[in-house]
Amino acid sequence: MRKRGILVAVAVAATVASVSASASAATSLRGTFTVHFPKGHAATNAPCPEEVFCGVGVLAGYGAATISILEEEFGEVEGSPCLAVARVQQIDLLDGEGSLVIGAMGTFCRPGGSEDSRASPKTYGAPGRWQLTWTVDGSASTGVFAGASGSGVEVMDTDGGVGVWHLGGTLG
């Protein structure tokens, strides 16, 4: 039931964001972030907290930033080896000027049928791809992002203990 609640909340936010974005001038929003999670160790991406899945990178036009997954839920996609994903993420500018909160929905898939391989579920470093659409939660965002609206797409690829996020979209 909790998963449905997050999915509904993200869908409602997407509708509100698309209506709000059309009412105000939108600017391009682009970012790239990297997370390292070595085998047997927690993610080590200073200045990120150790207990948070967090990447470090740049948000174009705003500078150095981190992106953290605050909540993430997975569900089955009937007839598919992929998983449905709903997540809430926060992008924090390292200069302290603000935090952008986004809700995202999409899928997580392993390429080339690797999800059906005979490898152990504990196999380390298997590749995966998250393909998500996101919307800004302006009421949860702060500083330069307070009250913002917008939406876009996100692709995150993981392989061998490294994950790379690419975000693109608009911010109003």
VEXDREN-8313 format. One record per residue (C-alpha): chain; y, x, z. Coordinates in Angstrom, 1 decimal. Layout:
BEGIN
   chain       yy       xx       zz
       A        Y        X        Z
...
This chain:
BEGIN
   chain       yy       xx       zz
       A      0.0      0.0      0.0
       A      2.4      2.9      0.8
       A      1.9      4.3     -2.7
       A      2.9      1.0     -4.3
       A      6.0      0.9     -2.1
       A      7.1      4.3     -3.3
       A      6.3      3.4     -6.9
       A      8.3      0.2     -6.7
       A     11.2      2.0     -5.0
       A     11.3      4.6     -7.8
       A     11.1      1.9    -10.5
       A     14.0      0.0     -8.9
       A     16.0      3.2     -8.6
       A     15.4      3.9    -12.3
       A     16.8      0.5    -13.2
       A     19.9      0.9    -11.0
       A     20.5      4.5    -12.3
       A     20.3      3.5    -15.9
       A     22.8      0.6    -15.4
       A     25.1      2.9    -13.3
       A     24.9      5.8    -15.8
       A     26.0      3.6    -18.7
       A     29.1      2.6    -16.7
       A     30.3      6.1    -16.0
       A     30.7      9.3    -18.0
       A     27.5     11.3    -17.9
       A     27.1     15.0    -18.1
       A     24.0     17.1    -19.0
       A     21.9     18.2    -16.1
       A     19.4     21.1    -16.6
       A     17.5     23.2    -14.2
       A     14.6     25.7    -14.0
       A     12.8     26.5    -10.7
       A      9.8     28.7     -9.9
       A      7.4     28.5     -6.9
       A      4.8     31.2     -6.0
       A      1.8     30.2     -4.0
       A     -0.6     33.2     -3.7
       A     -4.3     32.7     -3.1
       A     -4.9     32.3      0.7
       A     -1.2     32.3      1.6
       A      1.5     29.7      1.9
       A      4.3     29.5     -0.7
       A      6.6     32.5     -0.3
       A      9.9     31.5     -1.9
       A     12.8     32.5      0.3
       A     15.1     30.8      1.1
       A     12.7     27.9      1.1
       A     11.1     26.9      4.4
       A      7.5     28.2      4.6
       A      6.0     24.7      5.2
       A      7.7     23.1      2.2
       A      6.4     23.2     -1.4
       A      9.7     24.5     -2.9
       A     10.9     26.4     -5.9
       A     13.9     28.6     -6.4
       A     16.0     28.7     -9.5
       A     19.2     27.6    -11.2
       A     20.8     24.2    -11.8
       A     23.0     24.8    -14.9
       A     26.7     24.4    -14.1
       A     26.1     24.4    -10.3
       A     24.4     27.8     -9.7
       A     21.5     29.0     -7.6
       A     19.4     26.2     -6.0
       A     16.1     25.2     -4.5
       A     13.9     22.2     -5.3
       A     11.6     20.8     -2.7
       A      9.0     18.1     -2.8
       A      9.7     15.8      0.1
       A      7.0     13.2     -0.6
       A      4.2     13.1     -3.2
       A      1.4     10.6     -3.8
       A     -1.4     10.5     -6.4
       A     -3.3      7.6     -7.8
       A     -6.0      7.0    -10.4
       A     -5.1      6.3    -14.0
       A     -7.9      4.0    -15.2
       A     -9.8      5.4    -18.1
       A     -8.1      8.8    -17.8
       A     -8.9     12.0    -16.1
       A     -5.1     12.3    -15.3
       A     -3.6     11.2    -12.1
       A     -0.5      9.0    -11.6
       A      2.2     10.7     -9.5
       A      5.1      9.5     -7.5
       A      7.4     11.9     -5.7
       A     10.7     12.3     -4.0
       A     12.4     15.7     -4.5
       A     15.6     17.3     -3.2
       A     17.6     19.9     -5.1
       A     19.8     21.9     -2.7
       A     22.6     24.1     -4.0
       A     22.5     27.5     -2.2
       A     26.3     27.6     -1.8
       A     26.0     24.5      0.5
       A     28.0     22.3     -1.8
       A     25.5     19.5     -2.0
       A     22.0     18.1     -2.3
       A     20.7     16.0     -5.1
       A     17.8     13.6     -4.3
       A     15.6     12.3     -7.2
       A     12.7     10.0     -7.4
       A     10.1     10.8    -10.1
       A      7.1      9.1    -11.6
       A      4.6     10.2    -14.2
       A      1.2     11.9    -14.5
       A     -0.6     15.1    -13.6
       A     -3.2     16.4    -16.0
       A     -5.3     19.5    -16.4
       A     -5.3     20.8    -20.0
       A     -8.2     21.0    -22.4
       A    -10.6     18.9    -20.3
       A    -10.6     21.4    -17.4
       A    -10.6     18.5    -15.0
       A    -14.1     17.8    -16.1
       A    -15.3     21.4    -15.8
       A    -18.1     22.4    -13.5
       A    -15.8     24.7    -11.5
       A    -15.7     24.2     -7.8
       A    -12.9     21.9     -6.5
       A    -11.7     24.9     -4.6
       A    -11.3     27.0     -7.7
       A     -7.9     28.8     -7.4
       A     -5.2     28.9    -10.1
       A     -6.5     26.2    -12.4
       A     -3.7     25.1    -14.8
       A     -2.0     21.7    -14.5
       A      0.9     19.9    -15.9
       A      3.1     17.3    -14.3
       A      5.1     15.1    -16.8
       A      7.6     12.9    -14.9
       A     10.7     10.8    -15.4
       A     13.3     11.0    -12.6
       A     16.2      9.0    -11.4
       A     19.0     10.1     -9.0
       A     19.2      8.5     -5.6
       A     23.0      8.7     -5.1
       A     22.9      7.2     -1.7
       A     20.6      9.9     -0.4
       A     22.4     12.7     -2.2
       A     25.2     14.7     -0.5
       A     28.3     16.8     -1.3
       A     29.1     17.1     -5.0
       A     26.2     14.7     -5.7
       A     27.1     12.0     -3.2
       A     27.0      8.6     -5.0
       A     25.8     10.2     -8.3
       A     23.6      8.4    -10.8
       A     21.5      9.7    -13.6
       A     18.0     10.1    -15.0
       A     15.9     12.5    -17.0
       A     12.6     14.2    -17.5
       A     10.7     16.8    -15.6
       A      7.9     19.0    -16.7
       A      6.1     21.2    -14.1
       A      3.4     23.6    -15.2
       A      1.2     25.4    -12.7
       A     -1.3     28.2    -13.4
       A     -2.7     31.1    -11.4
       A     -0.5     30.6     -8.3
       A      2.8     30.1    -10.1
       A      4.5     26.8    -10.8
       A      7.6     26.3    -13.0
       A      9.8     23.2    -13.0
       A     12.0     22.3    -16.0
       A     14.4     19.4    -15.5
       A     16.6     17.9    -18.1
       A     18.7     14.7    -18.1
       A     22.1     13.3    -17.4
       A     24.2     13.0    -14.2
       A     27.0     10.5    -13.8
